[in-house]
Amino acid sequence: MQKHKISIIFVNYNGEKYLGEQDLSDALIGFLETDFENFEFIFVDNNSNDKSVDLAESIFANYPNVKTKIIKNKFNSGFSGGCNQGIKFANGEYYCLVNNDDKPIQKDWLKKLYSKLLLLSPKDVVFCKKMCWDNPDKIDACGLTMNRAGLIVHTKLNNTFSHCLIWQTPVLFHRNVDRNIGGFFDDDYVILNDDTDSSVRVWMNGGEIYFMPDSLVVHKRSATMKSLPVEFVAFHGRKNTILTILKNYSLINLIKWLPVTILIYIVASCYYIFKGRPDQFKATMKAIAWNIKNIKQTLKKRAFVQNNIRSIADSKFFNLCATFSPVKMLMGKKIWPK
């Protein structure tokens, strides 16, 4: 029997509607049939208006030997808030966070993560390699990084156990990591770039993040997000990028890099107007405005991060950042939606 108990925290919002009943069922069953002797499964529902909870209850009834919990939130707190809610009810010494569009394709996926994590520092984090849901031979994601302006950049990790900056779910860590970095996720992030903020805080606290290429799950990319309004998604992504810099960067790097990020967004906004994309323009302006409006709250968070979490200089995680290249950025597709 494995020595430690693991809490698998599965966050769901309208999975039955957006993934489909069969795919949500397959995801739940895949996790419940995990080849790990000592785990609990916590299903956090973010106020779904479909049959997700009923489906989970009916499936759980077929697994009496697995300890399960269902948490029904009264509002949609996003992936970040859902994970934090699940952590409050978790009894494991280790937490494993998963999304409802993840599905194991190996029963020993968790055992592999756990075995590797035991060899690392208690401050470290490990995460799975994601394959495409409909094509398990094709890589969907194997970690991310960012440039110093806070913008996300894809990595080229593949089959090498290595450390990087930003992970993908499923992600496994000791419960003390949650405490040491002031809560694993910030509820204000709702969707997108929540893992950027968490990654930076893990690194600043002296931990590292490792990609596990032999622990495999499949991922149904953007199964929920594609149903959300473009303006909503873009707003949170850009708002969170700015917020991460404000909270976490040292003062000298905040002064250096935040103006660069804001300038990028302002230039992009001019393009959005030219292309007739008011949704993208409004999302960017709202993202900047949100950070101005909430600056007092952000400065309190910043003080906590700098005084209670930081144990290393920015230079350590900056070494893992992608090179900031205005040319590559301008040639990228993400910042210039059609």
C-alpha positions in Angstrom: 0.0 0.0 0.0 1.3 3.5 -0.9 2.4 5.3 2.2 0.6 8.6 1.6 -2.9 9.5 0.7 -3.6 11.6 -2.4 -6.7 13.8 -2.9 -7.6 14.0 -6.6 -9.6 17.2 -7.1 -11.7 17.2 -10.3 -13.2 20.6 -11.2 -16.3 20.6 -13.4 -18.6 23.2 -15.0 -21.3 21.9 -17.3 -19.2 18.9 -18.4 -22.2 16.9 -19.4 -23.2 19.7 -21.7 -19.9 20.8 -23.1 -17.9 17.6 -23.1 -20.9 15.3 -23.7 -22.3 12.7 -21.3 -20.1 9.9 -22.7 -16.8 11.8 -22.5 -17.5 13.1 -19.0 -18.4 9.6 -17.9 -15.2 8.3 -19.5 -13.1 10.9 -17.7 -14.7 10.2 -14.3 -14.3 6.4 -14.7 -10.7 6.8 -15.8 -9.8 8.6 -12.7 -11.8 6.4 -10.4 -10.0 3.3 -11.9 -6.6 4.8 -11.1 -4.1 2.2 -10.0 -3.2 3.8 -6.7 -4.3 2.2 -3.5 -4.8 5.2 -1.2 -6.6 8.1 -2.8 -9.9 10.0 -2.5 -11.8 11.6 -5.4 -13.3 15.1 -4.9 -15.8 16.3 -7.5 -16.2 20.1 -7.4 -19.1 21.4 -9.4 -19.1 25.1 -10.3 -22.9 25.5 -10.2 -23.5 23.6 -13.5 -27.0 23.8 -15.0 -26.7 20.5 -16.8 -26.8 16.9 -15.4 -23.1 16.7 -14.4 -23.8 16.1 -10.7 -26.4 13.5 -11.3 -24.0 11.7 -13.7 -21.2 11.8 -11.1 -23.5 10.5 -8.4 -24.6 7.5 -10.6 -21.0 6.7 -11.5 -19.7 7.0 -7.9 -22.3 4.4 -6.9 -20.4 1.8 -8.9 -17.1 2.4 -7.1 -17.9 1.8 -3.4 -14.3 1.2 -2.6 -13.2 4.7 -3.6 -13.8 7.5 -1.2 -15.7 10.2 -3.1 -17.0 13.6 -2.3 -19.2 16.0 -4.2 -19.0 19.7 -3.6 -21.7 21.8 -5.1 -20.8 25.5 -5.4 -23.5 28.1 -5.5 -21.7 30.0 -8.2 -19.1 29.4 -10.9 -15.8 30.2 -9.2 -13.7 29.1 -12.2 -11.0 26.5 -12.2 -8.9 28.3 -9.7 -11.7 28.8 -7.2 -12.9 25.2 -7.7 -9.5 23.8 -7.0 -9.2 26.0 -3.8 -12.7 24.8 -2.7 -11.7 21.2 -3.2 -8.5 21.7 -1.3 -10.5 22.9 1.7 -12.2 19.5 1.9 -9.2 17.4 1.0 -7.7 14.9 3.5 -4.7 13.8 1.5 -1.1 14.6 2.2 -0.7 15.2 -1.5 -3.1 17.1 -3.8 -3.6 16.3 -7.5 -5.6 18.8 -9.5 -7.4 17.8 -12.7 -9.8 19.4 -15.1 -13.0 17.8 -16.4 -11.5 17.6 -20.0 -8.6 15.4 -18.8 -8.8 11.6 -19.0 -6.1 9.0 -17.9 -5.0 6.6 -20.6 -2.8 4.7 -18.2 -4.0 3.4 -14.9 -0.6 4.0 -13.3 -0.4 7.7 -14.3 -0.7 8.8 -10.7 1.7 6.2 -9.4 4.3 7.5 -11.8 3.8 11.1 -10.6 3.9 10.1 -7.0 7.0 7.9 -7.3 8.9 10.7 -8.9 7.7 13.4 -6.5 9.0 11.4 -3.6 12.5 11.7 -5.0 12.3 15.5 -5.2 12.1 18.4 -2.7 8.8 18.8 -0.7 8.5 22.2 -2.4 8.5 20.7 -6.0 5.6 20.0 -8.3 5.2 17.4 -11.1 2.7 17.2 -13.9 1.5 14.9 -16.7 2.1 14.9 -20.4 -1.1 15.5 -22.3 -2.1 13.8 -25.5 -5.0 14.7 -27.8 -8.3 13.2 -26.7 -9.3 12.1 -30.3 -5.7 11.2 -31.2 -3.8 9.8 -28.3 -0.6 9.4 -30.4 -0.4 13.2 -30.9 0.9 15.5 -28.2 -1.5 18.2 -27.0 0.6 19.8 -24.3 3.8 19.1 -22.3 4.3 22.3 -20.3 4.6 25.9 -21.1 6.8 28.8 -20.4 6.5 32.6 -20.6 8.6 35.5 -21.6 9.5 38.3 -19.2 6.6 40.4 -20.4 4.4 37.6 -18.9 3.1 36.3 -22.2 2.7 32.6 -22.6 5.1 30.7 -24.9 4.9 27.0 -25.9 7.9 24.8 -25.0 9.4 21.9 -27.0 9.5 19.4 -24.1 8.7 15.9 -25.3 10.2 12.8 -23.8 12.6 14.1 -21.3 12.1 14.4 -17.6 12.8 18.1 -17.1 12.0 21.2 -15.1 10.1 24.1 -16.6 8.0 27.1 -15.6 4.3 26.4 -16.2 2.5 23.1 -16.1 -0.6 21.5 -17.4 -3.1 19.4 -15.3 -3.0 16.8 -13.8 -0.5 18.3 -11.4 0.6 16.7 -8.1 2.2 18.4 -5.1 2.5 18.1 -1.3 -0.2 19.9 0.7 2.5 22.2 2.2 3.1 23.7 -1.2 -0.5 25.1 -1.0 0.3 26.7 2.4 3.8 27.9 1.5 2.7 29.9 -1.5 -0.3 31.5 0.1 -2.9 29.3 -1.6 -2.2 27.3 -4.7 -4.4 29.4 -6.9 -5.7 33.0 -6.7 -9.5 33.1 -6.9 -9.3 36.3 -8.9 -7.9 34.5 -11.9 -11.1 32.6 -12.7 -9.7 31.2 -16.0 -6.4 31.3 -17.9 -2.9 32.0 -16.7 -3.7 30.9 -13.1 -0.9 28.4 -13.5 1.5 31.1 -14.6 0.9 32.9 -11.3 1.2 29.7 -9.3 4.3 28.6 -11.1 6.1 31.9 -10.4 5.2 31.6 -6.7 6.3 28.0 -6.5 9.7 29.1 -8.0 10.0 32.1 -5.7 9.4 29.9 -2.7 12.4 27.7 -3.7 10.4 24.9 -5.4 10.7 23.7 -9.0 8.2 22.3 -11.5 8.9 19.0 -13.4 7.4 17.6 -16.5 6.8 13.8 -16.4 6.8 12.4 -20.0 5.8 8.9 -19.0 2.6 9.8 -17.1 0.0 10.2 -19.8 -3.5 11.6 -20.0 -5.6 12.8 -22.9 -7.1 16.3 -23.1 -10.1 17.6 -24.9 -8.8 21.1 -25.6 -11.0 24.0 -24.7 -14.1 21.8 -24.3 -15.6 24.4 -21.9 -13.8 27.5 -22.9 -14.9 27.5 -26.5 -18.5 27.9 -25.3 -17.6 31.1 -23.5 -17.8 34.6 -25.1 -14.5 35.7 -26.7 -14.6 38.9 -24.8 -14.9 37.1 -21.4 -12.0 34.7 -22.2 -9.7 37.5 -23.6 -10.5 39.8 -20.7 -9.4 37.2 -18.1 -6.3 36.2 -20.0 -5.0 39.7 -20.3 -6.1 40.8 -16.8 -4.3 37.9 -15.3 -1.1 38.5 -17.2 -0.9 42.0 -15.8 -1.9 40.8 -12.3 0.8 38.2 -12.3 3.5 40.8 -13.0 2.0 43.3 -10.4 2.0 40.6 -7.7 5.1 38.7 -8.2 7.9 40.6 -9.9 10.6 42.4 -7.9 10.2 46.2 -8.0 12.9 46.7 -10.5 11.5 44.1 -12.9 7.9 45.4 -12.3 9.1 48.9 -13.4 10.9 47.4 -16.4 8.4 44.9 -17.7 4.9 46.1 -16.9 5.1 49.1 -19.3 6.2 46.6 -22.0 3.2 44.4 -21.5 0.8 47.4 -21.3 2.3 48.8 -24.5 1.9 45.5 -26.3 -1.8 45.4 -25.3 -2.4 49.0 -26.4 -0.8 48.4 -29.8 -2.8 45.3 -30.2 -5.9 47.2 -29.3 -5.3 49.6 -32.2 -5.2 46.5 -34.5 -8.4 45.2 -33.0 -10.2 48.4 -33.9 -8.7 48.3 -37.4 -9.9 44.7 -37.9 -13.4 45.4 -36.6 -13.0 43.3 -33.4 -14.7 45.4 -30.7 -14.9 42.4 -28.5 -11.1 42.1 -28.4 -10.6 45.8 -27.9 -13.1 46.0 -25.0 -11.5 42.9 -23.4 -8.1 44.6 -23.4 -9.4 47.9 -22.1 -11.4 46.1 -19.4 -8.3 44.1 -18.4 -6.2 47.2 -17.9 -9.1 49.0 -16.1 -9.7 46.0 -13.8 -6.1 46.1 -12.6 -6.3 49.9 -12.0 -9.6 49.5 -10.1 -8.3 46.7 -7.9 -4.8 48.1 -7.3 -5.2 48.4 -3.5 -6.2 44.7 -3.2 -3.3 43.7 -5.6 -0.8 45.7 -3.6 -1.8 43.8 -0.5 -1.3 40.5 -2.3 2.0 41.8 -3.6 3.2 42.7 -0.1 2.3 39.1 1.1 4.1 37.5 -1.8 7.3 39.6 -1.4 7.4 39.4 2.4 6.2 35.8 3.0 6.7 33.7 -0.1 9.8 35.1 -1.9 13.1 33.3 -1.1 14.9 33.7 -4.4 15.5 36.5 -6.9 13.5 36.9 -10.2 16.6 35.8 -12.0 16.1 32.1 -11.1 12.8 31.7 -12.8 13.7 34.3 -15.5 16.4 31.8 -16.6 13.6 29.4 -17.6 11.6 32.2 -19.4 11.6 32.3 -23.2 13.7 35.1 -24.7 11.6 38.2 -25.2 11.5 38.8 -29.0 9.3 41.6 -30.3 9.7 40.2 -33.8 8.6 36.7 -32.9 5.7 38.1 -30.8 4.6 40.3 -33.7 4.7 37.3 -36.0 2.6 35.2 -33.6 -1.0 34.4 -34.3 -2.4 34.6 -30.8 -2.1 38.3 -30.4 -3.6 39.0 -33.8 -7.0 37.3 -34.0 -8.8 37.4 -37.3 
